[in-house]
Amino acid sequence: MDRERIFRRKLLGQLTAEEDVELESLLQQDPSAKEEFESYRETMFAVVAGEKEELKEFLHSLDEPAKTRSLTFQWYAIAATLILLLTLSFLFFRPGNASDLYSEYYESYPNVYLPVTRDYAGQDSLLYTAFLQYESKRYTLAAQSFENYLTRVDTASEVSFYHAMSLMQLEEWDKAAGLLDELKNSGGAKDFEAEIYWYRSLIDLKRKNPSAAKESLNRLLETGSSFKKGEAKQLLEKLN
Amino acid sequence: MVRNEEELQQRLRNNDRQALREVYLRYKGDFLNFFRSKGSQGVDLEDIYHESVVVLHQNFVMKQLQLEKASIKSYLFAIGKNKVLQVFKGIQRLDFTDSVEEIPHAQDLLDQGDMTEERKRKLAYGYKMLGAKCRELLNLYYYRGFTIKEMVASTSYKDENTVKSYKSRCMKKLKELTRVQNG
């Protein structure tokens, strides 16, 4: 059996006691095998964590009430389609504005900060709850929980970033912008530097301030991060 | 074992979303009522249910779990019990006496105790930032446990070498995205 198959079975707790002893001894004696194992373990973790988030979104969608279709609904649908067509044709013949660009480019930021740890009983349970609410799109509760956490437990910059993300979902632009500006100025949340500039530029688009948006986009590109790099360039072209 | 139960297990092992949907909807009400009746008020039981279904899915798909004595329902409830106990650890006692079976191997596969939280975050972030094709390939190999040969059969890649080469590019990309920055 190839080595990666053994690694997989080890991580899934499927090795026999004998196989386990054999693998442990190999990992102790052979640094390159140890390195391979760690690389396999990390990749598997990344995949499981990512799949978990996608699965939770799927389960969440199952809870949404089924749409009932009636004759009235169909008439409403036809009327709505006509209105949509009229609106689209109107939009098609006029230049796009900054606020439209917001809708085009905005998407919620995934929870990559506390995606997987499940120590409910630890002191982080407030934070855990906040991220749960964020993941399940209950943004009002999430914003309150993030705020509580930041006031009572820790002023972690990354948590502040997610607080801002929740506020953006609630369309509280001023508060969200304030938090992102604080993060920018304090140099906090280094891992989210590009993200901070990206969302800050979107808020400026929403506030119909394209020159400020452009400034944030340029700063984003200066970070050298690959996050939204293509979109930032595109947006800059549209704004110029 | 009831035939329907056997079929459902097989579909879960095959990563059939419709089967997962059936399980999710079939047991949700009983699950919430059961844990409510055991004094689990004040816990986000809806979320515990989501978490439990995810663990069930991981175990069926990744470990190709075969339940011989227990049913899917009792397995799901056993996972739920562990989750609820985690929430209440050291807070209060819950009465589960003989009401839920103890089933091994129902742990969350993401409980990698010795990995730092920062590293976990970085890895989760890296995977999300990959393109859809890379995620698909890595999913088949690391999540579903396909061999390279099986990956060729279930994708449009023309042969094993092509799959290997794409997979290696995706791994490289993931490594770049999750690189530990010094200084």
Interface residues (C-beta under 8 A of the other chain):
Chain A: R8 L11 L12 G13 Q14 R41 E42 T43 M44 F45 A46 V47 V48 A49 G50 E51 K52 E53 L55 K56 F58 L59 H60 L62 D63 P110 V112 Y113 L114 P115 V116 T117 R118 D119 Y120 A121 T129 L132 S136 D191 S226 F227
Chain B: R17 L20 R21 Y24 L25 D44 E46 D47 H50 E51 V53 V54 H57 Q58 M62 K63 K83 Q86 V87 F88 K89 G90 I91 H105 Q107 D108 L109 L110 D111 Q112 M115 E117 R119 K120 R121 K122 L123 A124 Y125 G126 Y127 K128 M129 R135 L138 N139 Y142 Y143 G145 M171 L174 L177 T178
